[in-house]
Amino acid sequence: MSEIRNLINITDLSVDEIDHLIKVADDIVAHPEQYQDICAHKKLATLFFEPSTRTRLSFTAAMMELGGNVLGFADASSSSAKKGESVSDTVVMAGCYADIIAMRHPKEGAPVIGSRRTTVPIINAGDGGHFHPTQTLTDLLTISRKKGRLDNLVVGLCGDLKFGRTVHSLIEAMLRYENVKFVLISPQELRVPDYVKENMDRAGAEWCEYERLEDAIPELDILYMTRVQKERFFNEEDYVRLKDSYILNLEKLQPAKKDMIIMHPLPRVNEISVEVDDDPRACYFYQALCGKHIRMALILYLLGMK
């Protein structure tokens, strides 16, 4: 029996493996007929202990487009977790019914606990403010398709950089590519955690911090916007004070490069004005489509099918 491969953190994948997944995702778009029944009779369990729209739906769509089936739950209150069942027991149980598991949980490290007893591959679909590796794969595929490369880029990350798991995972991934500069744009209270800065220093990456988006935007190849996440705050007062720190509109975009791309893991609240949606640099809805393609590739890879 071959060893079970899990995806908990983006660093569980080598650069060669990420490049392979991007190639498979591109091949899925080029030759969809070759993939439509490849997972027939396979089942994906979606264990979502925390609300989700894009991630859960894209996993579901990915498995269905591969010809497989999906079972699971979309809220902890509709699972036996409400009765006190442990994460570990839930994962073991799901492994009795499914061939692969995608799990989202509000507590950091929950997928690691689940992976210790899993009998099938488990994918971390987001654990608190920690990691979100499939969103990172989505981001890398989007950048690869829109910019044609993953190196020699200036990447601006704006908004909630303290609790933003998508930001932490993307930095971890792009540290492994050559000549990537990180421009960190946030209020003081929501700056990137020290351990992320230490990782950037250790990798020899260039990085800088700004509080004003207007000061940073002219040099960016990529602007990655994030929402200020109400669910990560301990009190309502801090959230209300910081929630409108950055709102991207057409006026703020004027000094930006014409080929800069605007990304957002979604959902947005009001940090990107709807007037930006029609700007050719806006890629966030295309990014959501890329999420389905890369999750299709990942499912196939972890099942040993591609």
C-alpha angles and dihedrals in degrees: 000000000000120000115269113248117212130184111218101142129018088243088067084079123067121226088253090054092049090050089049092052091050090052092049091048090052091048090052089059093045096046109022093159090066092060106038096096102022093109097041109152091014120119132209119202114209108201104185112175089170130050117269137164111175099032096047095041093046092051089049093047091045094055093042092051088052088056095254134123133245133215133167143085136287100209135035090232090066093053135069088262084087087062092050102265112158123242089242093055092046091053093048090049093049089050088062090061106031140049096220136014133215111194133187120186134171093225120082112242097019093122090052089057090048093048093058092071103024119127093194133043114286125204121202104229091184132316114206113286091333120083139346104178099171090054087052091052087050090052093048092050091049092049092045092052097043101037100026093229145051097214135066094038138134107221120195117199114193136187127010102021094157100062098018105116091184089059094049093049094046092052091049090052098045094047085077093062125080125263100357114157119200121212110194115203118185145113114273092257093056102044123139111279118260094248090061091050090049090052091052091049092047090052091049092240122158114239140162139181131232133178095199121063090204091062094053106037102082095067099045128113090182129026111197109192123196133187123241099252113229092192092062095057125096094210136029094228095064091047094051091048094052106029096094097041093121128026115172115212136161092268092057089047094059097092093043123108114270091235097044113123125220116217134181129173089219156238094105121194106186103314091107116044114229088237087072092060092083094048110109089230093063108105105159098105090044085050089059089054090050087055091065093049096049093046089053089053092046094050090052092047096049090047089053092242101118 
